[in-house]
Amino acid sequence: MLTAAAFLLLAGAGAALRYLVGRPNGRWPGGHAGTMAVNVAGSLALGLLAGTGDATLTMVGTGGLGALTTFSTFAADASSMADTRVGRRNGRALGHVVNTLVLGVGAAALGLHLSS
């Protein structure tokens, strides 16, 4: 029962934080940069969770970080950057995808290194 309650609480907190970071308001990155920031931070945090117990991975990893990070918004961001109706910006879209993947994998590797 405690795991389920913590899961719900952390999922709500993760979703709220993603919402705050994702909207441009002058203090947070917002937009594409906000999506990249939450995905890279989530990768680092998941790497740091390596070796923890199943309950921790369920509550924090799946609940909190699953709600914080977003693949669908990442894909929509890349798609909108490459949209030819807006103007051909395929290089920018490819750069966004590559940067997000490199930073995310690097952050996860750093988290794994720090947690071992």
N, C-alpha and C positions, 0 to 999 in steps of 0.2 A: 504494500500500500504506500509506503514511504517513497519507493522508487517511482511509482506512477505519479505521485503528487509532485515530486522534485522534477520529473520529466516535464510535466505540464508547466510548472513555474519557469523552468529554464527555457523551454520552448517559447513561452510568451516573452521572456526577457530578450532572447535572441532575435525574435521577429521585431520587437520594438526597437532594438538597437539598429537592426538593418534598415528599418524605416527611417530612423533619424539620420543615419549616415548616407542613405540613398537620396535624400532630398537636398537640393542645393539651398543653403540658407546663410552662406557666408562663413560659418564656423566649421562645417563638415565638408568633405570633398564633394559629395553629391554626384549624381549621374554616373557616367562610366567609371570615373575614378573612385566613387563610393562603392560601386559593385566590386571593383578590383580590391579595394581596401578590405572589405569584409571577407572576401574569398581568401585572400592571402593571410589575414589574421586567423581565420578559421583553420587554414592549413597548418599554421604554426601551432595553434592550440591543440589540434588533433595529434600532431607529432609529439607534443608534450604529454599527452594522455597515454602514450604507448606504455604498456606494461601495467596499467592500472587494472582494477578488477572489472568484471562484466557489468556490475551495477553502475559504476562510474562512467563507463563507456556508454551505457544506455542513457543515463540521465544527462550527462554533459555532452558527450560526443553526438549522440543521435538527437537528443532533445534540444539542447542549447545551440550547439554548432550546426546542426541540421537546419534549424530555423534561421540562424544568422547568415549562413552562406546560401548562395543561390546560383544554380546552373542555368535556370531558365532566363533570368535577367541578364546573365553573362552572354548567353546565346542571342537574346534579343538586342543587346547592345552591339554585338559584333555585326549582326544582320543590319541594324539601322545604320551603322557606320559605312557599310558596303552598299547600301541602297542607291542604285543609280538614279532614282528619281530625285534624290536629294543632291546628288553630285557624286561623281566617281571618286570614292575615297577608299578603294580596296587596300591600298598600302596602309592606311591608318587602321582599318579593321584588322588586317593581318598583324600589325604591330601590337594592337590591343590583345589579341588572342595569344600571341607569342609571349608578350610581357606577363600576362596573367598566368600562363602555364609555367614559365620559368620561375617567376617569383613565388608561385604557389608550391611548386615542387621543392624549391630551395628553402622556403619557410618550413615545410613539413620535414625536410631533412635536418634543418637546424633544430627543430623541436625534438626529433628523434635523438639527435646527438646530445642535446642538453638533458634529456630525460634518462639517458643511459648511464 
